[in-house]
Amino acid sequence: DNAVKYIIKNNLVSALSELTLAQQLNPDLTIIYCNLALINTLNNDYDEAFKHIHTAKKINQKLDIIYINEGLIFYSQKNYLSAIQSFQYALKINPNNLHAKYNLAIIYFLSDNVQICYKYLKELSSSGLFFVLLQSNFNYLNDNIFDINTMLFPREKDVFKKNIF
């Protein structure tokens, strides 16, 4: 719990310290490696992040958070096809994973595949949990909704590039 609190506060040094201690106490706890992968992704150390993902998979291949984190690593590397595959696998494990659906919606939007993006947004709308974040992302429409370039090339707007996590 403390490590996650530190990650949220962007205190990655303290989070890493907590996870290292947790790893010493219980080296077979999958979530530790998922969180280590996340920290390394935030630090742009993708090799180390993938190392932790592979360790997590060895312990438990059926945990959707592993594939969410793997997708985030791929996304950070701009490997969108692999990110999509990871998020879709997370949904295969847990069809109700809202984070996977949200991340897929954003990636499909950035790829100009608005129809699939809308499919995931429609699924998310029933939960109500992402409405405020989605609404803030779509504020770009206030610029000029009749500008054909904005409608055809939405990924040119930087607002989406910051909100994948």
C-alpha positions in Angstrom: 0.0 0.0 0.0 2.7 2.5 0.9 4.5 1.9 -2.4 1.4 2.7 -4.4 0.8 5.8 -2.3 4.4 6.9 -3.1 3.9 6.2 -6.8 0.8 8.3 -6.8 2.7 11.2 -5.1 5.5 10.7 -7.7 7.9 9.8 -5.0 9.5 6.9 -6.9 12.6 6.5 -4.7 10.4 5.8 -1.6 8.1 3.6 -3.7 11.1 1.6 -4.9 12.4 1.3 -1.3 9.0 -0.1 -0.1 8.8 -2.5 -3.0 12.3 -3.8 -2.4 11.4 -4.4 1.2 8.2 -6.2 0.2 10.1 -8.3 -2.3 12.5 -9.4 0.4 9.5 -10.4 2.6 7.5 -12.2 -0.1 9.4 -12.7 -3.4 6.5 -14.6 -4.9 4.0 -11.8 -4.7 3.1 -10.9 -8.3 1.9 -7.4 -7.7 5.3 -6.3 -6.4 6.8 -7.0 -9.9 3.9 -5.2 -11.5 4.6 -2.1 -9.5 8.3 -2.4 -10.1 7.6 -2.5 -13.8 5.4 0.6 -13.5 8.2 2.5 -11.6 10.7 1.5 -14.3 8.3 2.6 -17.0 7.9 6.0 -15.4 11.7 6.2 -15.2 12.0 5.2 -18.9 14.0 2.1 -18.0 12.0 -0.2 -20.3 14.5 -3.2 -20.2 14.1 -3.3 -16.4 10.4 -2.9 -16.7 10.1 -5.8 -19.1 12.3 -7.9 -16.8 9.8 -7.4 -13.9 6.8 -8.2 -16.3 8.5 -11.5 -17.2 9.0 -12.3 -13.6 5.4 -11.5 -12.8 4.2 -13.8 -15.7 6.4 -16.6 -14.3 4.6 -16.3 -11.0 1.0 -15.9 -12.2 0.0 -15.5 -15.9 -3.7 -15.0 -15.1 -3.4 -11.5 -13.5 -4.8 -8.8 -15.7 -2.6 -6.0 -14.1 0.5 -7.7 -15.6 -0.8 -7.1 -19.1 -2.0 -3.6 -18.3 1.5 -2.7 -17.2 3.0 -4.4 -20.2 0.7 -2.4 -22.4 1.8 0.8 -20.7 5.4 -0.1 -21.3 4.7 -0.7 -25.0 2.7 2.5 -25.2 5.5 4.5 -23.6 7.8 3.1 -26.4 5.2 4.1 -29.0 4.7 0.4 -29.9 0.9 0.8 -30.2 0.2 -2.5 -31.8 1.8 -4.4 -29.0 0.1 -2.2 -26.4 -3.3 -3.0 -28.0 -2.5 -6.7 -27.8 -1.5 -6.5 -24.1 -4.6 -4.4 -23.2 -6.8 -6.9 -25.1 -5.3 -9.8 -23.3 -6.0 -8.1 -20.0 -9.6 -7.9 -21.1 -9.6 -11.5 -22.0 -8.6 -12.3 -18.4 -10.9 -9.7 -16.9 -13.6 -8.5 -19.3 -14.6 -5.8 -16.8 -11.2 -4.1 -16.6 -12.0 -0.5 -17.0 -8.3 0.6 -17.3 -7.8 -1.7 -20.3 -10.9 -0.4 -22.0 -9.9 3.2 -21.4 -6.4 2.7 -22.6 -7.7 0.9 -25.7 -10.1 3.8 -26.4 -7.3 6.3 -26.2 -4.9 4.3 -28.4 -7.6 3.7 -31.0 -8.4 7.4 -31.0 -4.8 8.3 -31.5 -4.7 5.8 -34.4 -7.6 7.6 -36.0 -9.8 4.6 -35.5 -12.7 6.5 -33.9 -15.2 3.8 -34.5 -13.4 1.2 -32.3 -12.5 4.0 -29.8 -16.2 4.8 -29.5 -17.0 1.1 -28.9 -14.8 1.2 -25.8 -16.0 4.6 -24.7 -19.6 3.3 -24.9 -18.7 0.3 -22.7 -17.0 2.8 -20.2 -20.0 5.1 -20.1 -22.1 2.6 -18.3 -19.6 2.6 -15.4 -19.6 6.4 -15.1 -16.1 6.3 -13.6 -14.3 7.9 -16.5 -16.8 10.5 -17.5 -14.9 13.5 -16.1 -11.6 12.4 -17.6 -13.1 11.6 -20.9 -14.9 14.9 -21.0 -11.7 16.8 -20.3 -10.0 14.9 -23.1 -12.7 15.8 -25.6 -12.6 19.5 -24.8 -10.6 19.9 -27.9 -13.9 19.9 -29.7 -14.6 23.4 -28.4 -11.8 24.7 -30.7 -13.8 24.3 -33.9 -16.1 21.3 -34.3 -16.5 22.1 -38.0 -12.8 22.0 -38.8 -12.4 18.9 -40.9 -8.7 18.5 -40.0 -9.5 18.3 -36.3 -12.2 15.7 -37.0 -10.0 13.6 -39.4 -6.7 13.8 -37.5 -7.6 14.0 -33.7 -4.3 12.6 -32.6 -2.6 15.9 -33.6 -4.1 17.3 -30.3 -1.6 16.9 -27.5 -4.2 16.6 -24.8 -4.5 12.8 -25.4 -0.9 12.1 -25.3 -0.6 12.9 -21.6 -3.5 10.8 -20.2 -2.8 7.2 -21.0 -1.9 6.3 -17.4 
